[in-house]
Structure formats: structure tokens, C-alpha cells
Amino acid sequence: RETNENGVNGKISYTFKSQRGFKIPIINKFIPIKNELTSQIDFSYTKSYNTTNGSQGKSITKNVSSLKITPGLTYTFSKSIDGGINSGYEKTTNYQQQKSIRTIKFNLWATVKF
């Protein structure tokens, strides 16, 4: 039996902080909320390939690839309130069965600390 698995993954992230707060344009008023916005994207790709030696030569027992992309935003309003949006895309392809599965995810969340 011979197994071959290769992959690559990574993450890119950027954070913007404002110590002063922000201004609401409609009422032209400054709201002094310390805030922080973090954006990120995670990605990975893997490829798995298995073969076995039998009486009739090599045969493929597994031939699968997987791609995942997960972007997200996190907003920190204060020390006690966080919120965010995460989404995701995943595609897994089985080349032996000639089938693919695609998954799309969306998540909206908030955390309040007491």
C-alpha cells in the first residue's frame, strides 16, 4: 500500500483599531466607543492518493481533494461586547466516484461578557 497526501494552508489577517470612537453622519455626533475591526481569511487545500499492489498491478483505493476558504470579520465594540460574521466554502472531490460535495456556511454571532 502506498499513501500520498499533500496540502497547503494559510491565514491572512488585518486589524484596524480606533481609540477615539466614530462619528454618526446623520446627527453629526461623535460616539466615544473604543472599537476594533479584524478581518481574516483562512484557506487550505489537500490532496490524498492511495494505491495498493495487487495480483493485477497497482490499483487506486483513494483519490480525493479538498479546498476550504473561510473569510470572517470580528468587531470589538468594547471590553464586554464582540460581534462578527463568518462564512465558509468547502469543496471535496472524490475522483474515483466522480462526485463533488460543496458546502457553503454563514454565521452571524455576538458575545456579551458580564
Secondary structure, 3 states (H helix, E strand, C coil): CEEEEEEEEEEEEEEEEECCCEEECCCCEEECCCEEEEEEEEEEEEEEEEEEEECCEEEEEEEEEEEEEEEEEEEECCCCEEEEEEEEEEEEEECCCCEEEEEEEEEEEEEECC
